[in-house]
Amino acid sequence: MSDQDDDSNVGLRVVAIIVIAVVAAVVGFAVSLAGKPATDAAVVEVVEVVEVIEAPEPVGEALALIYFAVGSAEPGADLADAVARAQAALSATPGAIVLLSGFHDPSGDAAQNAELAKARALAVRDALVAAGVSEAGIKLRKPEITAADGPPEEARRVELRVQ
């Protein structure tokens, strides 16, 4: 064996070791990421993007306003009437969609208020779906902020439109 063959073998071994180390590092990194659960914030962002992209602009007056208690996403007694009105409007207008807009006021933590407004809109959506309205025909708008000078209950509402 010549000195040149020995140098060539050493070079190949060094390259092989480097390749194995890089592959091990990549596999180790991938395994460490796979073990971490997705955060709720990441899931919420994906849902919001899909829903906002699909939601058209509101047209006309709201068919119904559903009000909520302070800090709650549990709908009030006016929900049953709103669902019935939406069903009647959908029957009269085949192909129409239900557009839901959740509202909150500008006070306090903006992110928490937006999440609560979204949870309220989702509660209304769930009630509509439970009543037989197609989920594909319900669109959610990004949570909206009400004017600070209006009645406080207006900041805790979901507007329902059939358009």
N, C-alpha and C positions, 0 to 999 in steps of 0.2 A: 504494500500500500504506500502511496506517495504522500508527501506532505500536503499536496494540493487536495487529494481525496479527503484527508483528515479535516482540512479547513472547510471543505464543502459539507461534510457531515455535521460539523459543529454549527455551521450556518443554518443548515436545515433544522437541526434540533432547536436552535434559538428561535427560529421562525415558528416552529411547531408549538413551542412553549408559549410564545406570545399569542398565537391564535387560540390556543386552549384557554389561556387566561382571559382573553377578551370574550370568548364565548361563555365562559363561566360567569364573568361579571354581568353580561347581558341577561343570561338565564336567571341569575340571582336577583337582579333588579326587577325582572318581570314577575318572578315568584313573589317578591315582597309587595309589589303593587297589586297582584291578584288577591292577596290576603286582606287588603284594606276595603271595607265597605264604602259604597258611594255615599257622599254626604247628602243630607236632605236638601241643602241649598242647591247642589248641582242638579238634583232631580227636579226641583221646583223651577229652576231656570229653563230646563228643557221643556217642561210643560207650558210655562208661560210663553215661550217663543212660539211653540206650535199653535197655541190658542190665539195669541195676538195676531199672528200672521193670517189666520183664517177668518178673524172677526172683521166684518164690515163696519163702516161708520153707522151710528144710530140714525134712524130716519123717523121724523115725527115725534109725537108725544109717546111716553111710555104707556103700555097697556095696563101695567100694574106696578105698584111699588110695594116691596116687601121690607118691613122694618125689623130691626134686631135690637136686643137689649145691649147695654154697654158691655163691651168685652166679650160678647157671645156670638157664636156662629149658628146658634139654634134659632130657626125661623119662628116667627110669631104666628098667631092665629090667622093672620091675613094670607098665609101661604096657600091654604086650600082654595080660597076664592081666586087667587092669582093663577093657580094651576088650572082651575076650571075655565077661566077666561082664556088662557093660552090654548087649551084644547079646543075650545069653540072657535077661536080665531084661526087655528091651524086647519080645522075641518072646513072652514069657509074659504081658506086660501091654500089650496094644495101647492106644495113646492116651496112654501114660505119657511123661513128659519126663525128660531127663537134666539134673540140676542140678549144676553145678560151682562149688566154693568154693575159691578160692586163699587161702593163709595166709602170714603173715610175722610176724617177731618185732618187739617194740617198740624194739629197739636200732637205732642209726644213723639215716639220713635216712628219715623216714616216707614221703615222696612216692616216693623211689626204691624202697623196699621194697614199696610198694603196686603200683608199675609192674611189678616183678619178679613179684609174686604174680599179677597179671593176666596177664602174659606166660606164666606157667606154666599157668594155666587155659586160655588160648588154645591152647597147645601140645597140651593134652589134647583140647580141642575139635577141633582140626585132625586129630588121630589118629582120633577117633571118626568124623568126616566121611569121612576117607580109607577107613575100614572099612565105610562104607555107612550110617552113622546120619544121619538127616536133620538138617541144620543148624537147621532151624526148630524141631526138638524138643529143642534143647540150649539151656539158659539158664545165664547166668553171674551169680553174685552178686558184689557189691562185695567187694574184697579185705578179709580179716579179720585181726585181730591175735591171735596166740596169747598165752597166759600166759607170762611171762618165766621161771617156775620149772619149766616142763616140759622134756622132752628136746629138744635142739636140732633134731633132724630133724623134729619136729612143726611147727616154724615154716617148714619148706620143703616143704609138702605141698599137694596139691589133693585135696579130698574129692569123690567121685563118688557121686551118689545117683540112683536111678531111682524116680520117684514119680508 
